[in-house]
């Protein structure tokens, strides 16, 4: 799962994979604004073939939250 997330963050936000970690949040990624967040949601839903609820979308305030949400959907790798 981590390599896929790193790729998504590089494609959407130009965050180099070497800088990707589970503590990354919108304050550290300039392009991760409200529009970027919705693009991220769409990319996650497509990549992992899931549908995120509004509450899940609101809880994904950092990479750690994204990982936790994906794990709730049974995604572990």
C-alpha positions as CSV (number, residue, x, y, z in Angstrom):
1,X,0.0,0.0,0.0
2,X,2.8,2.5,0.9
3,X,4.4,2.4,-2.6
4,X,1.0,3.0,-4.2
5,X,0.3,6.0,-1.8
6,X,3.8,7.4,-2.5
7,X,3.1,7.2,-6.3
8,X,-0.3,8.9,-5.9
9,X,1.3,11.7,-3.8
10,X,4.0,12.2,-6.4
11,X,1.5,12.2,-9.3
12,X,-0.9,14.6,-7.5
13,X,1.3,16.8,-5.4
14,X,4.8,16.3,-6.9
15,X,6.0,15.0,-3.5
16,X,9.2,12.9,-4.2
17,X,8.7,9.3,-3.0
18,X,11.8,9.7,-0.9
19,X,10.0,12.4,1.2
20,X,6.9,10.3,1.6
21,X,6.0,9.1,5.1
22,X,3.0,8.5,7.4
23,X,3.4,11.8,9.1
24,X,2.8,13.9,6.0
25,X,-0.2,16.3,6.3
26,X,-1.6,19.1,4.2
27,X,0.5,21.8,6.0
28,X,3.6,20.2,4.5
29,X,2.2,19.7,1.0
30,X,1.2,23.0,-0.6
31,X,-0.9,21.4,-3.3
32,X,-2.9,19.4,-0.8
33,X,-5.7,22.0,-0.4
34,X,-9.4,21.3,-0.6
35,X,-9.4,20.6,-4.3
36,X,-6.2,18.5,-3.9
37,X,-8.0,16.6,-1.2
38,X,-10.9,15.7,-3.5
39,X,-8.4,14.7,-6.2
40,X,-6.7,12.5,-3.6
41,X,-10.0,10.9,-2.7
42,X,-10.8,10.1,-6.3
43,X,-7.3,8.7,-6.8
44,X,-7.6,6.5,-3.7
45,X,-11.0,5.2,-4.7
46,X,-9.8,4.3,-8.2
47,X,-6.4,2.8,-7.1
48,X,-7.9,0.7,-4.4
49,X,-11.3,0.1,-5.9
50,X,-13.2,1.4,-2.8
51,X,-15.9,4.0,-2.1
52,X,-15.1,6.4,0.8
53,X,-17.8,7.8,3.0
54,X,-18.0,11.5,3.8
55,X,-16.9,10.8,7.4
56,X,-13.9,8.8,6.1
57,X,-12.9,11.6,3.7
58,X,-13.1,14.1,6.6
59,X,-10.9,11.8,8.8
60,X,-8.1,11.5,6.3
61,X,-6.2,14.6,7.5
62,X,-2.8,13.1,7.1
63,X,-1.2,10.0,5.6
64,X,-1.6,8.1,8.8
65,X,-5.3,8.7,8.7
66,X,-5.4,7.6,5.0
67,X,-3.6,4.3,5.9
68,X,-6.0,3.7,8.8
69,X,-9.0,4.3,6.5
70,X,-7.6,2.0,3.8
71,X,-7.0,-0.7,6.4
72,X,-10.7,-0.4,7.5
73,X,-11.5,-1.3,3.9
74,X,-9.3,-4.4,4.2
75,X,-6.3,-3.0,2.3
76,X,-3.1,-4.0,3.9
77,X,-0.6,-4.1,1.1
